[in-house]
Amino acid sequence: MLTKINPPPRPTVFVVDDNVAVRDAIRWLVEQVGLPVKAYANASEFLAAYRPGMRGCLVLDIRMPGMSGIELQERLARAGVHLPVIIVTGHGDIPIAVRAMKAGAFEFLQKPFNDQALLDAIQAALEKFGQVWEREDRTSATSRNLASLTPREREVLEQLRHGKLNKAIAGDLGLSVRTVEGHRAKIMEKMGARTLGQLIEMIVKTVPGG
């Protein structure tokens, strides 16, 4: 049976800034355009609340007590977390900006920033990374569907992946052609593939060395 995928949660804007006035102002601004938003006073607070698979955009201050915004950004990048980062700071010197961009920051805004500029950056980040998250969701679904295959279905799939026809697969596995056709139909159903080409594409993109 094809694995059903629950709709992913709406992306959230995560604001990390030790200045309560700035934090509340950004939260209010983002709420006005209908986006979910959560605010944190420092990097440690955000890390304590972070859960794998969270989707959204990080709006980070650079200079904060404890872990800086840049350090948080770099830590998330090393962990392979796909959250776009928008750096906002009142200390926007060039070396810090360069370090932020090298670490993968999506945008760099100096305080006081224009409200619309921040909203535009957030929307652009969510749109761009939406494609990344969609690919991740497809890969996860394919992996779950692969795990639902029986050992025999996996054998048939391996043969299909190498371009073998039903008759050849039947000979290799000691099965009738009709049995192979049945396994193939079941594989297509479980994987949610409409064509053999689509099935092979799923495997190539999901299985290492596929």
N, CA, C and O of each residue as an XYZ file, in Angstrom:
840
protein
N       0.847     -1.189      0.000
C       0.000      0.000      0.000
C       0.883      1.240      0.000
O       1.901      1.284      0.691
N       0.497      2.234     -0.766
C       1.266      3.466     -0.845
C       1.220      4.200      0.481
O       0.152      4.395      1.061
N       2.391      4.606      0.956
C       2.455      5.342      2.209
C       1.802      6.702      2.060
O       2.124      7.456      1.143
N       0.882      7.016      2.965
C       0.236      8.313      2.930
C       1.129      9.336      3.628
O       1.697      9.075      4.689
N       1.232     10.491      3.010
C       2.091     11.531      3.548
C       1.217     12.613      4.170
O       0.369     13.194      3.491
N       1.416     12.887      5.453
C       0.692     13.972      6.083
C       1.223     15.299      5.555
O       2.430     15.442      5.359
N       0.342     16.274      5.321
C       0.804     17.568      4.832
C       1.822     18.160      5.795
O       1.592     18.159      7.004
N       2.956     18.670      5.283
C       3.958     19.247      6.172
C       3.414     20.500      6.842
O       2.578     21.196      6.266
N       3.884     20.798      8.065
C       3.421     22.014      8.733
C       3.848     23.258      7.970
O       4.834     23.238      7.234
N       3.100     24.338      8.151
C       3.461     25.589      7.495
C       4.812     26.059      8.005
O       5.087     25.959      9.201
N       5.659     26.570      7.122
C       6.950     27.086      7.575
C       6.757     28.201      8.597
O       5.854     29.030      8.481
N       7.629     28.196      9.594
C       7.577     29.177     10.674
C       8.789     30.094     10.605
O       9.891     29.657     10.273
N       8.580     31.360     10.918
C       9.702     32.300     11.015
C      10.200     32.272     12.463
O       9.458     32.598     13.389
N      11.452     31.881     12.643
C      12.061     31.797     13.972
C      12.942     33.037     14.182
O      13.917     33.242     13.459
N      12.596     33.844     15.159
C      13.332     35.072     15.439
C      14.201     34.849     16.675
O      13.696     34.496     17.741
N      15.509     35.058     16.527
C      16.441     34.890     17.657
C      17.181     36.209     17.865
O      18.070     36.563     17.091
N      16.806     36.928     18.915
C      17.387     38.255     19.179
C      17.267     38.535     20.669
O      16.196     38.360     21.250
N      18.362     38.969     21.295
C      18.334     39.206     22.733
C      17.653     40.521     23.097
O      17.365     40.763     24.269
N      17.392     41.377     22.104
C      16.721     42.647     22.346
C      15.213     42.426     22.276
O      14.673     42.168     21.201
N      14.532     42.527     23.418
C      13.111     42.199     23.454
C      12.287     43.117     22.567
O      11.303     42.674     21.975
N      12.665     44.385     22.461
C      11.912     45.320     21.627
C      12.020     44.940     20.151
O      11.027     44.942     19.423
N      13.231     44.615     19.723
C      13.431     44.200     18.328
C      12.715     42.879     18.057
O      12.072     42.702     17.022
N      12.843     41.954     19.014
C      12.213     40.639     18.877
C      10.699     40.786     18.713
O      10.101     40.165     17.834
N      10.090     41.606     19.560
C       8.642     41.780     19.489
C       8.229     42.516     18.215
O       7.178     42.232     17.641
N       9.053     43.454     17.779
C       8.731     44.206     16.567
C       8.746     43.289     15.341
O       7.863     43.375     14.488
N       9.753     42.409     15.257
C       9.820     41.485     14.122
C       8.669     40.491     14.184
O       8.072     40.161     13.159
N       8.358     40.014     15.389
C       7.247     39.075     15.533
C       5.935     39.724     15.061
O       5.163     39.112     14.323
N       5.699     40.939     15.487
C       4.475     41.645     15.076
C       4.442     41.828     13.567
O       3.410     41.612     12.931
N       5.577     42.227     12.995
C       5.654     42.468     11.554
C       5.323     41.200     10.767
O       4.553     41.238      9.807
N       5.908     40.087     11.180
C       5.700     38.824     10.467
C       4.256     38.348     10.626
O       3.661     37.829      9.682
N       3.704     38.526     11.809
C       2.315     38.117     12.035
C       1.347     38.886     11.146
O       0.290     38.369     10.783
N       1.699     40.112     10.796
C       0.816     40.931      9.964
C       0.647     40.367      8.556
O      -0.348     40.661      7.893
N       1.594     39.569      8.093
C       1.472     38.969      6.759
C       1.014     37.512      6.848
O       1.064     36.773      5.864
N       0.565     37.109      8.043
C      -0.061     35.800      8.192
C       0.872     34.619      8.305
O       0.451     33.480      8.103
N       2.139     34.864      8.625
C       3.089     33.756      8.774
C       3.226     33.366     10.241
O       3.256     34.243     11.104
N       3.310     32.059     10.545
C       3.578     31.638     11.926
C       4.947     32.146     12.350
O       5.881     32.153     11.548
N       5.078     32.568     13.594
C       6.354     33.090     14.073
C       6.573     32.668     15.524
O       5.639     32.638     16.326
N       7.829     32.342     15.844
C       8.226     32.035     17.216
C       9.495     32.821     17.511
O      10.383     32.935     16.666
N       9.565     33.361     18.726
C      10.696     34.215     19.075
C      11.469     33.640     20.255
O      10.893     33.045     21.166
N      12.799     33.832     20.218
C      13.688     33.311     21.252
C      14.683     34.400     21.642
O      15.107     35.199     20.807
N      15.047     34.420     22.922
C      15.928     35.463     23.438
C      17.401     35.198     23.143
O      18.220     36.114     23.204
N      17.739     33.958     22.826
C      19.136     33.637     22.544
C      19.226     32.323     21.772
O      18.227     31.628     21.583
N      20.441     31.995     21.328
C      20.656     30.794     20.520
C      20.337     29.521     21.295
O      19.785     28.572     20.739
N      20.686     29.503     22.581
C      20.440     28.308     23.390
C      18.947     28.003     23.486
O      18.542     26.842     23.443
N      18.130     29.049     23.617
C      16.679     28.863     23.670
C      16.169     28.224     22.383
O      15.339     27.315     22.413
N      16.675     28.710     21.260
C      16.241     28.144     19.983
C      16.674     26.693     19.861
O      15.880     25.847     19.451
N      17.919     26.389     20.210
C      18.425     25.021     20.088
C      17.642     24.058     20.977
O      17.429     22.901     20.612
N      17.211     24.542     22.155
C      16.430     23.699     23.060
C      15.070     23.371     22.456
O      14.513     22.303     22.712
N      14.533     24.296     21.648
C      13.214     24.095     21.045
C      13.295     23.407     19.688
O      12.287     22.914     19.182
N      14.494     23.372     19.093
C      14.627     22.823     17.733
C      14.346     21.327     17.697
O      14.771     20.572     18.572
N      13.618     20.921     16.661
C      13.361     19.514     16.397
C      13.689     19.227     14.934
O      13.364     20.037     14.065
N      14.327     18.089     14.644
C      14.635     17.756     13.250
C      13.383     17.825     12.383
O      12.303     17.382     12.775
N      13.559     18.384     11.213
C      12.431     18.478     10.288
C      11.660     19.772     10.387
O      10.740     20.004      9.603
N      12.025     20.636     11.354
C      11.349     21.928     11.444
C      11.600     22.716     10.167
O      12.718     22.745      9.652
N      10.555     23.351      9.662
C      10.655     24.102      8.415
C      10.408     25.583      8.675
O       9.564     25.945      9.494
N      11.136     26.419      7.987
C      10.916     27.843      8.139
C      12.148     28.648      7.831
O      13.002     28.233      7.047
N      12.235     29.799      8.452
C      13.309     30.748      8.189
C      13.809     31.304      9.517
O      13.011     31.615     10.402
N      15.118     31.430      9.657
C      15.720     31.977     10.872
C      16.092     33.436     10.662
O      16.806     33.771      9.717
N      15.608     34.298     11.538
C      16.027     35.697     11.538
C      16.912     35.872     12.768
O      16.422     35.852     13.897
N      18.210     36.042     12.551
C      19.188     35.999     13.641
C      19.882     37.328     13.857
O      20.312     37.988     12.911
N      19.984     37.708     15.124
C      20.869     38.807     15.488
C      22.290     38.242     15.545
O      22.479     37.065     15.854
N      23.281     39.073     15.250
C      24.663     38.581     15.280
C      25.215     38.558     16.695
O      25.710     37.531     17.159
N      25.128     39.688     17.376
C      25.776     39.799     18.690
C      24.753     39.540     19.796
O      23.847     40.340     20.029
N      24.923     38.398     20.469
C      24.057     38.031     21.585
C      24.907     37.417     22.687
O      25.978     36.878     22.406
N      24.453     37.485     23.935
C      25.187     36.820     25.023
C      25.302     35.323     24.747
O      24.365     34.715     24.228
N      26.429     34.734     25.086
C      26.612     33.311     24.812
C      26.928     33.087     23.345
O      27.806     33.739     22.781
N      26.211     32.165     22.737
C      26.444     31.836     21.335
C      25.933     32.958     20.427
O      24.787     33.392     20.549
N      26.788     33.419     19.522
C      26.378     34.487     18.598
C      25.501     33.922     17.484
O      25.407     32.708     17.304
N      24.864     34.820     16.744
C      24.041     34.382     15.632
C      24.856     33.656     14.573
O      24.401     32.671     13.993
N      26.070     34.153     14.325
C      26.949     33.507     13.344
C      27.308     32.099     13.799
O      27.295     31.162     13.001
N      27.629     31.950     15.081
C      27.985     30.627     15.611
C      26.802     29.665     15.516
O      26.978     28.487     15.203
N      25.605     30.166     15.785
C      24.415     29.323     15.638
C      24.226     28.918     14.185
O      23.940     27.759     13.886
N      24.386     29.868     13.296
C      24.259     29.583     11.868
C      25.251     28.509     11.429
O      24.885     27.568     10.724
N      26.496     28.653     11.848
C      27.530     27.692     11.456
C      27.266     26.316     12.068
O      27.517     25.293     11.431
N      26.768     26.291     13.285
C      26.462     25.010     13.936
C      25.349     24.285     13.182
O      25.437     23.077     12.961
N      24.314     25.005     12.791
C      23.214     24.394     12.048
C      23.690     23.902     10.687
O      23.276     22.840     10.222
N      24.555     24.673     10.057
C      25.069     24.278      8.746
C      25.872     22.979      8.849
O      25.739     22.096      8.001
N      26.700     22.862      9.884
C      27.496     21.634     10.073
C      26.592     20.425     10.310
O      26.929     19.303      9.932
N      25.446     20.665     10.937
C      24.509     19.575     11.226
C      23.615     19.246     10.037
O      22.785     18.340     10.113
N      23.785     19.982      8.938
C      22.980     19.707      7.750
C      21.546     20.175      7.865
O      20.669     19.653      7.176
N      21.287     21.158      8.733
C      19.931     21.685      8.903
C      19.626     22.651      7.766
O      20.358     23.616      7.547
N      18.542     22.384      7.047
C      18.175     23.218      5.902
C      17.158     24.285      6.308
O      15.970     24.192      5.997
N      17.655     25.289      7.005
C      16.834     26.450      7.356
C      17.537     27.695      6.825
O      18.675     27.959      7.213
N      16.895     28.467      5.949
C      17.539     29.691      5.474
C      17.717     30.674      6.620
O      16.870     30.774      7.507
N      18.827     31.396      6.590
C      19.174     32.317      7.667
C      19.255     33.741      7.131
O      19.935     34.014      6.142
N      18.548     34.640      7.806
C      18.633     36.069      7.511
C      19.284     36.727      8.723
O      18.749     36.683      9.831
N      20.422     37.325      8.500
C      21.167     37.968      9.571
C      20.728     39.429      9.668
O      20.724     40.151      8.671
N      20.359     39.857     10.878
C      20.074     41.278     11.122
C      20.948     41.737     12.281
O      21.053     41.048     13.296
N      21.566     42.887     12.133
C      22.478     43.339     13.170
C      22.636     44.842     13.150
O      22.469     45.489     12.116
N      22.957     45.383     14.297
C      23.289     46.795     14.393
C      24.782     47.021     14.294
O      25.257     48.152     14.397
N      25.513     45.951     14.095
C      26.977     46.022     14.018
C      27.431     45.421     12.690
O      28.249     44.503     12.654
N      26.896     45.945     11.630
C      27.086     45.289     10.323
C      28.373     45.626      9.627
O      28.354     46.196      8.536
N      29.500     45.288     10.232
C      30.759     45.538      9.540
C      30.992     44.476      8.483
O      30.433     43.381      8.552
N      31.797     44.799      7.533
C      32.004     43.950      6.361
C      32.539     42.562      6.719
O      32.025     41.581      6.182
N      33.542     42.420      7.595
C      34.038     41.067      7.910
C      32.947     40.136      8.434
O      32.911     38.957      8.081
N      32.057     40.666      9.278
C      30.976     39.827      9.803
C      30.015     39.451      8.680
O      29.553     38.313      8.602
N      29.719     40.416      7.816
C      28.822     40.137      6.681
C      29.404     39.056      5.785
O      28.690     38.154      5.346
N      30.706     39.148      5.512
C      31.365     38.151      4.655
C      31.321     36.777      5.308
O      31.047     35.776      4.645
N      31.592     36.730      6.618
C      31.564     35.442      7.332
C      30.159     34.835      7.289
O      30.000     33.630      7.092
N      29.147     35.680      7.473
C      27.761     35.196      7.436
C      27.409     34.626      6.073
O      26.798     33.561      5.977
N      27.791     35.331      5.028
C      27.449     34.866      3.681
C      28.225     33.596      3.327
O      27.687     32.707      2.667
N      29.479     33.508      3.758
C      30.264     32.302      3.502
C      29.669     31.098      4.216
O      29.758     29.969      3.732
N      29.058     31.349      5.376
C      28.439     30.260      6.131
C      27.067     29.905      5.569
O      26.397     29.004      6.074
N      26.651     30.613      4.527
C      25.406     30.252      3.853
C      24.217     31.125      4.168
O      23.083     30.743      3.877
N      24.445     32.312      4.769
C      23.324     33.194      5.068
C      22.587     33.562      3.779
O      23.205     33.795      2.740
N      21.276     33.608      3.864
C      20.465     33.948      2.692
C      20.485     35.450      2.437
O      20.503     35.891      1.288
N      20.482     36.227      3.508
C      20.463     37.690      3.378
C      21.098     38.307      4.610
O      21.157     37.689      5.672
N      21.571     39.530      4.453
C      22.204     40.251      5.541
C      21.610     41.651      5.581
O      21.741     42.407      4.618
N      20.956     42.005      6.686
C      20.318     43.307      6.815
C      20.857     44.025      8.045
O      20.990     43.430      9.114
N      21.167     45.310      7.885
C      21.692     46.087      8.997
C      20.556     46.863      9.657
O      19.725     47.465      8.977
N      20.529     46.843     10.998
C      19.548     47.623     11.739
C      19.920     49.105     11.683
O      21.104     49.440     11.718
N      18.931     50.000     11.596
C      17.498     49.703     11.467
C      17.173     49.327     10.022
O      17.504     50.064      9.094
N      16.532     48.191      9.839
C      16.229     47.716      8.493
C      14.828     48.172      8.078
O      13.981     48.491      8.912
N      14.621     48.192      6.781
C      13.306     48.510      6.230
C      12.391     47.307      6.408
O      12.766     46.184      6.071
N      11.188     47.535      6.939
C      10.263     46.427      7.206
C       9.998     45.596      5.962
O      10.015     44.366      6.014
N       9.753     46.266      4.850
C       9.423     45.537      3.623
C      10.624     44.739      3.126
O      10.464     43.654      2.565
N      11.821     45.275      3.332
C      13.029     44.542      2.915
C      13.135     43.222      3.679
O      13.493     42.194      3.104
N      12.825     43.256      4.977
C      12.876     42.022      5.764
C      11.801     41.042      5.312
O      12.070     39.851      5.155
N      10.583     41.540      5.104
C       9.501     40.652      4.656
C       9.819     40.055      3.291
O       9.558     38.876      3.049
N      10.381     40.866      2.404
C      10.741     40.359      1.071
C      11.801     39.271      1.181
O      11.745     38.269      0.468
N      12.776     39.471      2.080
C      13.842     38.476      2.257
C      13.265     37.178      2.814
O      13.642     36.091      2.377
N      12.355     37.288      3.775
C      11.728     36.098      4.359
C      10.937     35.330      3.315
O      11.057     34.109      3.213
N      10.126     36.044      2.536
C       9.316     35.379      1.507
C      10.205     34.707      0.464
O       9.926     33.584      0.043
N      11.270     35.387      0.044
C      12.180     34.816     -0.960
C      12.865     33.565     -0.413
O      13.031     32.580     -1.132
N      13.263     33.606      0.863
C      13.932     32.451      1.475
C      12.988     31.262      1.555
O      13.376     30.136      1.246
N      11.753     31.506      1.966
C      10.783     30.417      2.095
C      10.459     29.810      0.736
O      10.292     28.596      0.617
N      10.370     30.647     -0.278
C      10.080     30.128     -1.627
C      11.233     29.276     -2.147
O      11.015     28.191     -2.685
N      12.449     29.766     -1.986
C      13.613     29.021     -2.476
C      13.787     27.705     -1.742
O      14.001     26.666     -2.367
N      13.698     27.740     -0.422
C      13.926     26.527      0.358
C      12.727     25.594      0.324
O      12.846     24.417      0.665
N      11.563     26.112     -0.088
C      10.407     25.248     -0.265
C      10.701     24.132     -1.251
O      10.201     23.017     -1.102
N      11.514     24.430     -2.262
C      11.895     23.407     -3.244
C      12.794     22.356     -2.603
O      12.680     21.169     -2.908
N      13.692     22.791     -1.712
C      14.578     21.851     -1.010
C      13.749     20.918     -0.127
O      13.961     19.706     -0.120
N      12.800     21.500      0.619
C      11.970     20.695      1.521
C      11.090     19.723      0.745
O      10.843     18.604      1.196
N      10.616     20.153     -0.427
C       9.780     19.271     -1.246
C      10.576     18.054     -1.698
O      10.063     16.935     -1.684
N      11.827     18.266     -2.100
C      12.688     17.140     -2.500
C      12.938     16.214     -1.320
O      12.928     14.993     -1.473
N      13.163     16.792     -0.144
C      13.387     15.969      1.052
C      12.159     15.129      1.369
O      12.283     13.963      1.744
N      10.969     15.719      1.220
C       9.729     14.981      1.493
C       9.567     13.821      0.513
O       9.167     12.723      0.901
N       9.882     14.073     -0.763
C       9.755     13.004     -1.764
C      10.731     11.868     -1.469
O      10.379     10.694     -1.586
N      11.959     12.221     -1.084
C      12.962     11.202     -0.775
C      12.537     10.376      0.438
O      12.686      9.154      0.445
N      12.008     11.048      1.462
C      11.558     10.337      2.662
C      10.412      9.389      2.336
O      10.372      8.260      2.825
N       9.479      9.855      1.505
C       8.335      9.014      1.134
C       8.803      7.794      0.346
O       8.310      6.686      0.556
N       9.760      8.006     -0.566
C      10.280      6.884     -1.351
C      10.968      5.869     -0.445
O      10.809      4.663     -0.636
N      11.731      6.342      0.538
C      12.414      5.441      1.467
C      11.409      4.623      2.269
O      11.601      3.425      2.480
N      10.343      5.271      2.713
C       9.318      4.544      3.477
C       8.622      3.503      2.594
O       8.341      2.391      3.040
N       8.351      3.868      1.361
C       7.694      2.927      0.458
C       8.610      1.750      0.123
O       8.148      0.614      0.014
N       9.908      2.020     -0.041
C      10.870      0.937     -0.282
C      10.879     -0.043      0.882
O      10.966     -1.256      0.690
N      10.788      0.499      2.091
C      10.819     -0.350      3.276
C       9.593     -1.253      3.369
O       9.613     -2.257      4.080
N       8.515     -0.895      2.646
C       7.291     -1.695      2.701
C       7.317     -2.879      1.729
O       6.422     -3.724      1.765
N       8.329     -2.948      0.865
C       8.411     -4.040     -0.111
C       8.809     -5.348      0.579
O       9.577     -5.352      1.541
N       8.278     -6.438      0.072
C       8.663     -7.758      0.573
C      10.036     -8.122      0.010
O      10.481     -7.506     -0.959
N      10.717     -9.112      0.599
C      12.021     -9.530      0.062
C      11.950     -9.905     -1.418
O      12.852     -9.560     -2.182
N      10.890    -10.607     -1.835
C      10.759    -10.996     -3.246
C      10.556     -9.774     -4.131
O      11.111     -9.690     -5.227
N       9.753     -8.824     -3.646
C       9.530     -7.603     -4.427
C      10.829     -6.822     -4.585
O      11.069     -6.201     -5.621
N      11.654     -6.858     -3.563
C      12.953     -6.180     -3.656
C      13.846     -6.854     -4.705
O      14.574     -6.180     -5.433
N      13.784     -8.183     -4.773
C      14.556     -8.898     -5.790
C      14.099     -8.518     -7.187
O      14.915     -8.273     -8.076
N      12.789     -8.472     -7.371
C      12.253     -8.096     -8.685
C      12.629     -6.653     -9.017
O      13.006     -6.345    -10.148
N      12.521     -5.773     -8.022
C      12.869     -4.369     -8.250
C      14.327     -4.221     -8.651
O      14.648     -3.432     -9.539
N      15.211     -4.970     -8.007
C      16.636     -4.908     -8.341
C      16.866     -5.306     -9.797
O      17.690     -4.710    -10.491
N      16.136     -6.307    -10.244
C      16.263     -6.738    -11.650
C      15.718     -5.658    -12.591
O      16.314     -5.370    -13.629
N      14.586     -5.068    -12.217
C      14.014     -3.993    -13.038
C      14.967     -2.804    -13.122
O      15.100     -2.159    -14.162
N      15.617     -2.537    -12.011
C      16.544     -1.398    -11.972
C      17.688     -1.564    -12.953
O      18.253     -0.583    -13.438
N      18.027     -2.823    -13.243
C      19.114     -3.092    -14.189
C      18.597     -3.316    -15.612
O      19.316     -3.805    -16.483
N      17.332     -2.946    -15.821
C      16.802     -2.945    -17.181
C      16.348     -4.294    -17.716
O      16.157     -4.443    -18.923
N      16.172     -5.283    -16.838
C      15.773     -6.609    -17.319
C      14.271     -6.676    -17.585
O      13.477     -6.051    -16.882
N      13.896     -7.431    -18.597
C      12.490     -7.615    -18.943
C      11.872     -8.703    -18.075
O      12.579     -9.486    -17.441
N      10.546     -8.739    -18.057
C       9.839     -9.693    -17.194
C      10.273    -11.135    -17.441
O      10.448    -11.903    -16.495
N      10.446    -11.501    -18.700
C      10.803    -12.877    -19.037
C      12.177    -13.237    -18.467
O      12.372    -14.328    -17.931
N      13.129    -12.300    -18.592
C      14.475    -12.545    -18.068
C      14.464    -12.627    -16.544
O      15.169    -13.446    -15.955
N      13.663    -11.776    -15.912
C      13.554    -11.787    -14.451
C      12.969    -13.114    -13.985
O      13.427    -13.704    -13.006
N      11.948    -13.570    -14.708
C      11.316    -14.843    -14.358
C      12.339    -15.978    -14.406
O      12.376    -16.831    -13.519
N      13.171    -15.976    -15.456
C      14.190    -17.014    -15.577
C      15.224    -16.952    -14.477
O      15.627    -17.981    -13.935
N      15.655    -15.742    -14.142
C      16.683    -15.572    -13.113
C      16.185    -15.978    -11.732
O      16.936    -16.548    -10.940
N      14.927    -15.687    -11.444
C      14.395    -15.935    -10.104
C      13.593    -17.227     -9.986
O      13.094    -17.561     -8.911
N      13.471    -17.955    -11.108
C      12.729    -19.210    -11.079
C      11.236    -19.002    -10.876
O      10.587    -19.786    -10.184
N      10.690    -17.948    -11.475
C       9.275    -17.626    -11.347
C       8.604    -17.660    -12.710
O       9.274    -17.660    -13.743
N       7.287    -17.689    -12.704
C       6.562    -17.558    -13.963
C       6.504    -16.084    -14.346
O       6.614    -15.205    -13.491
N       6.330    -15.824    -15.641
C       6.222    -14.442    -16.110
C       5.024    -13.762    -15.447
O       5.093    -12.589    -15.082
N       3.929    -14.506    -15.295
C       2.731    -13.936    -14.676
C       3.017    -13.516    -13.227
O       2.549    -12.474    -12.768
N       3.791    -14.345    -12.519
C       4.138    -13.994    -11.138
C       4.991    -12.731    -11.082
O       4.797    -11.867    -10.226
N       5.934    -12.643    -12.007
C       6.772    -11.438    -12.070
C       5.912    -10.214    -12.366
O       6.115     -9.151    -11.778
N       4.959    -10.362    -13.272
C       4.065     -9.247    -13.600
C       3.271     -8.813    -12.369
O       3.052     -7.622    -12.147
N       2.843     -9.792    -11.575
C       2.113     -9.473    -10.353
C       2.971     -8.705     -9.356
O       2.531     -7.724     -8.757
N       4.222     -9.180     -9.192
C       5.143     -8.489     -8.281
C       5.415     -7.066     -8.783
O       5.454     -6.113     -8.006
N       5.598     -6.952    -10.081
C       5.889     -5.632    -10.663
C       4.729     -4.663    -10.422
O       4.946     -3.501    -10.077
N       3.500     -5.146    -10.607
C       2.326     -4.299    -10.389
C       2.255     -3.864     -8.922
O       1.925     -2.717     -8.618
N       2.569     -4.796     -8.021
C       2.516     -4.484     -6.595
C       3.598     -3.468     -6.227
O       3.364     -2.568     -5.421
N       4.762     -3.615     -6.810
C       5.852     -2.672     -6.561
C       5.448     -1.267     -7.003
O       5.656     -0.290     -6.283
N       4.868     -1.185     -8.200
C       4.446      0.114     -8.731
C       3.409      0.753     -7.812
O       3.435      1.961     -7.576
N       2.496     -0.073     -7.295
C       1.456      0.440     -6.413
C       2.049      0.962     -5.107
O       1.722      2.062     -4.662
N       2.919      0.166     -4.504
C       3.511      0.564     -3.221
C       4.397      1.802     -3.355
O       4.448      2.638     -2.453
N       5.081      1.910     -4.470
C       5.994      3.026     -4.660
C       5.289      4.278     -5.171
O       5.872      5.363     -5.180
N       4.036      4.127     -5.597
C       3.305      5.277     -6.116
C       3.827      5.736     -7.462
O       3.772      6.922     -7.786
N       4.343      4.778     -8.261
C       4.894      5.096     -9.583
C       3.880      4.750    -10.666
O       3.275      3.678    -10.651
N       3.707      5.664    -11.596
C       2.769      5.421    -12.696
C       3.423      4.696    -13.860
O       2.755      3.974    -14.600
N       4.724      4.883    -14.023
C       5.445      4.250    -15.124
C       6.732      3.632    -14.600
O       7.195      3.969    -13.511
N       7.304      2.725    -15.383
C       8.571      2.112    -14.992
C       9.670      3.161    -14.927
O      10.525      3.120    -14.042
N       9.644      4.099    -15.867
C      10.656      5.168    -15.873
C      10.611      5.990    -14.596
O      11.650      6.349    -14.042
N       9.397      6.286    -14.132
C       9.243      7.041    -12.896
C       9.759      6.239    -11.702
O      10.382      6.789    -10.794
N       9.493      4.939    -11.716
C       9.966      4.061    -10.644
C      11.488      4.061    -10.573
O      12.062      4.200     -9.493
N      12.138      3.906    -11.712
C      13.598      3.863    -11.749
C      14.184      5.204    -11.301
O      15.202      5.245    -10.611
N      13.534      6.295    -11.699
C      14.010      7.620    -11.298
C      13.961      7.773     -9.778
O      14.871      8.338     -9.172
N      12.883      7.260     -9.169
C      12.775      7.298     -7.703
C      13.946      6.580     -7.053
O      14.557      7.084     -6.111
N      14.251      5.391     -7.572
C      15.313      4.571     -6.975
C      16.664      5.246     -7.136
O      17.464      5.276     -6.200
N      16.918      5.784     -8.314
C      18.212      6.415     -8.590
C      18.439      7.595     -7.660
O      19.561      7.821     -7.208
N      17.377      8.356     -7.366
C      17.514      9.560     -6.537
C      17.551      9.239     -5.041
O      17.971     10.065     -4.231
N      17.107      8.031     -4.684
C      16.977      7.709     -3.257
C      18.040      6.762     -2.754
O      18.577      6.954     -1.663
N      18.354      5.729     -3.544
C      19.283      4.692     -3.104
C      20.708      5.059     -3.499
O      20.974      5.263     -4.683
N      21.645      5.151     -2.529
C      23.038      5.435     -2.854
C      23.571      4.426     -3.868
O      23.417      3.217     -3.694
N      24.202      4.936     -4.931
C      24.718      4.047     -5.955
C      23.655      3.503     -6.874
O      23.918      2.647     -7.718
N      22.388      4.035     -6.691
C      21.293      3.551     -7.513
C      21.377      4.009     -8.941
O      20.512      3.672     -9.749
